[in-house]
Amino acid sequence: MATQLTIFYDGQCPLCVREMKQLKRLDKEQQIAFEDILEDDFSERYPQVSVAKANTILHGMNAQGKMLYGLDVTHAAWSLAGRGWLTAPLRWPLIRWVADKIYLYFARNRYRISKLVTGQARCERCSLD
């Protein structure tokens, strides 16, 4: 099956890479492509994606070329992996606003949070393999 979603993630964030690994493992149909925004040739391959902006909020692009951001990317990815029911409440109208604010806090502080959760703030280049 063709790629339905491309996720642009921070390859130096241990928590981010951990989530990408889970998604990759669960994506049996290989509908999700994973692109590290810190790869040397990223800007050449994806000139429409600002690395600076993608470093502040998760970016994704669906099969039609529409950009998605933050928890919309997360929900789309987990839905493709068959686990959208876990993230669906984050997109419900009454919860969405609060969830988005919490996500933005996480995104700004992901290295500190990674240090608390994994013992490692950053990795030189975490691998999805």
N, C-alpha and C positions, 0 to 999 in steps of 0.2 A: 504494500500500500504506500502511496505517496505521503510525503511529509505534510502534516496538517498544521504543525506549529513549530516555529524555531524560537528557542529560548536563548536570550543573550544574558549570560551570567558572569559573575565575578569569580574567576578561577583561582584567586588567592584567598577566598573566604571559605574556611573549612565547613561551616554550616551550610553555605550555599552549595558547595560541591557535594556534601552529604545528601542534600535533597535531590540534586541532579542525578546522583547515583541511584537513589531509590526510584526516581521516575524512569530512568533508563532501564532498570531491572524489570519494572512493572509494565513497560511499554512493549508488550509482546508483538504488536503489529508494526513496531518501529515507525510510529507516526510523528514522533518528536525528534527534532534535530537540536543539538546542543552546541552553542558557540560561545567560547570564552572571549569576553570583550578585551582581555589583556593580551591576546595573541598578537604577535608582531604585525601580521598582515590583516588584522581585523578591519581596520578602517578602509583598506583597499577593497576588501570583499563586501563590506557593508557600509558604503559611504553615507547612506541615509540614516544610520544610527550613530548618534553622538555618544562617544565613549564617556565623556564627562557626565552626561545626563543618565546614561545606562548605569553609571557607577553610583547614582543616587537613588534609583528606583528600577526594579526589575523590568526589562523590556522583553517583548515577544512579538512575533509576527505570524499571523495566520496564513493559510494557504492562498487566500485572496490578496495578500500583501497588506492587510490592515494591521496597524500597530496596536498592541495591547500593553498595559502597564500595571505594575504592582500585583495586587491580588487577583486582578482579571487574568493575568498570565498564569498565576498559580492555579486558579480554578480551571482554566482551559486545559492546562497540562494534566492535572489530576483527573479531569473528566476523560481525557484521552487514554489515561492509564487505567480507567475503570474504577476510579476511586473519587469521582466528583461529588459523591454524597458527603464526603468528609469536609469538603471546602464550600459546598453550596450555601450553608448558612452565612458564610462571610460575605455573600453577595445579596442577601436578603435586605430589602430597603431599610428596615430599622436597625440592622446590625452593620450594614455596609459602611456607614460614615465612621463609626467607632473603630471597626476593623481596619479601615484604611489609615486612620490616624495612628493606630498601634503599629501597623506595618511600616509606616514611614519612620516611626521612632526606631523600630528594629533595623531598617535599612541604614539609617544614619549611624547606628551603634553596633553594626553587625560584627565588627572585629572584637570589640569588648565582650559582646555576648558570646561569640565563638570561644574566646579565652575562658569564660566562665563554664561553658558547656563542654568544650572539647579539650581544654587545657592548652590550646594553640590559637593565638589571635589570627595569624596568617600563615599561609604556606607559600613557599617560593612559587610553586605552580602545582596545585592539587590535580590529581589525575582522576578522570571518570572511569578509567579501566580498573 
